Amino acid sequence: MSLTPAFLDELRARTSLSALVGKTVKLTRAGREMKGCCPFHNEKTPSFYVNDDKGFYHCFGCSAHGDAIRWMTDHQGLPFIDAVKELAAAAGLDMPEQDARAAQRAERAKSLHDVMQAAADFFTQQLGGIEGAAARALLERRGVSAATTQAFGFGYSPDSRGRLRAALKDFGDAMLVEAGLLIQVEGKEPYDRFRGRLMIPIRDPRGRVIAFGGRIIGEGEPKYLNSPDTPLFDKGRTLYNLERAAPAARKADRLFVVEGYMDAIALAQGGVGEVVAPLGTALTEHQLERLWRVVDVPILCLDGDGAGQKAAIRAAHRALPMLAPGRSLAFVTLPDGEDPDDLMRAKGKPAFEALVREAEPLVDRLWKHELAAEPLTTPEQRAGLKRRLSDLAGSIADPAVKSEYQAEFRHRFDEQFARTRQPFQQRQPFYPIGQRRSEQRGPGQKWTPPLPPVTEDARRLRAAGGIDPILSKAVVAGLLRHPAEIARHMEVLGSLKLADGALGRVFEAVVDVALADTRAAPLDSGRLVTILAQSGFDTIAHDLLRADAMPYSFTRADADAKQAREDLDEAIAILVTRPEVDAALAEATSAMMERFTDEAFQRQVALVNEQRALDQRLANLVQANEDARALGLEDD
């Protein structure tokens, strides 16, 4: 079939747009146009106009715009070709000729629709009969009213292998098998797929039955059984209740996604009609696209248990590559152990609406999930979080949305972990003394901030991969003198990479000994050195223990034990934190050189000051040691 521009123009010309729209929207005359309240968003003052002369509608409130075909696809939820067929039939236009194969497929699909409707009628009839008593009792226990039962077309499949087959014998076994109603096993008679189940029709956007979901009445597995994929039904492209939910969603400007049929039905019965459900699988890309055709931000409202929340995060990850400006997801978290069906029956619509008001944006759900994924006490773990966030943002195809997510994740990371660093005393802007920012450029020159000077200490740290080798040596010496401290800092020390060479090897050996030593008695310095000597580290271990020349209390044999342990704790904190601050400063400086902003500059200033604060803390350790030595000499 070829739908030429000329045919579509003729179709639009023969269609009265105001009459078409007026079937569902109350319109009044406004000059040469018609106006009414927009069906695509909730409004009280009319801002929706229909112009028959120009053949389009337009809303000045939400910018909805289109012609007759667009009205059928966006408001009625029809696929394009079905929209054209329906308008052509109403206008008395013959559709362009199909080729023989396409005509055969269309006729076959029409026949399958007839089969499915006949099956739905049969199941509905059985629900009202004697054999349907157990199914009716189940509906009553679930709080499903008679009106809801009728509206959603509930039925019952008898517990028999051939009742449906016999009732629909005029269609023939081949068609019943193709429709997914019979199971065909080679060499055996076909038999009914659904037996002894409460039947729930699944419909396409036009309201036609295309499949069924069957819930078991008593005990057994599977609890829910869906039709297989057929020429009419593709479960990865279908959303349950979309034919009812789409018009309600456009009016309410929201659309909920729940886990199963009964959740959707319970919400609809409780007054929340804008709700759909996938069909036993995680949300697919096709289903997400269908949701976004109805509203910009569908709200996922999955069960409050672990499985429901895992499904939510899977949907979040699947949606990321498809995000676009204004197009996203939101999430409602139910109390643990509850689903929407439980909530509506126990507490009603007000309780559900209260949860909806607390709905989380997609970015919040992703951030919280990654933040809780693993401990974040070490630099390596925080670097892992940063990498995961970067990967998530990087999966977004739209460059504008990707940039926003990258910036948002970076901001949240900095804000979250700035609080974990040791506070510093001053954060003065990094300008030469006596010179203001405005004075740092001549007439017509673009101002650029001064970069932090590269000191000899900085060069030394950079050469050692960010770890201060002098402080590293002092820390290893302190651990040899106070081996009980190894266990207290095991998580940090086990992943800390010191400078290469003998010092790095002895550090690893010290940690390995502490991990392997399982005796009840505390590991003391003498036994630690003895074990190290057996591994060939006797010389360097004794040299470190003679390191009284180092300017720290924890390397001295005569230091106060309590003060030495406290100073060792502080030294380890500085050793771990300094590379992190240096790396952040390098990143901030690079970002600022690419694009200067005041925010980037203030970030750089804060990190420079934080470096200075760490330097001051280290200097305080040296001064405390000198003071202690002086006091010791005076005591002597």
Secondary structure, 3 states (H helix, E strand, C coil): CCCCHHHHHHHHHHCCHHHHHHCCCCCEEECCEEEECCCCCCCCCCCEEEECCCCEEEECCCCCEECHHHHHHHCCCCCHHHHHHHHHHHHCCCCCCCCHHHHHHHHHHHHHHHHHHHHHHHHHHHHCCHHHHHHHHHHHHCCCCHHHHHHCCCEEECCCCCHHHHHCHHHCHHHHHHCCCEECCCCCCCEECCCCEEEEEEECCCCCEEEEEEEECCCCCCCEEECCCCCCCCCCCCCECHHHHHHHHHHHCCCEECCCHHHHHHHHHCCCCCEEECCCCCCCHHHHHHHHHHCCCCEECCCCCHHHHHHHHHHHHHHHHHCECCECCEECCCCCCCCHHHHHHHHCHHHHHHHHCCCEEHHHHHHHHHHCCCCCCCHHHHHHHHHHHHHHHHCCCCHHHHHHHHHHHHHHHHHHHHCCCCCCCCCCCCCCCCCCHHHHCCCCCCCCCCCCCCCHHHHHHHHCCCCCHHHHHHHHHHHHHCCHHHHHCHHHHHHCCCCCCHHHHHHHHHHHHHHHCCCCCCCCHHHHHHHHHHCCCHHHHHHHHCCCCCCCHHHCCCCCHHHHHHHHHHHHHHHHHHHHHHHHHHHHHHHHHHCCCHHHHHHHHHHHHHHHHHHHHHHHHHHHHHHHHHHHHHHC
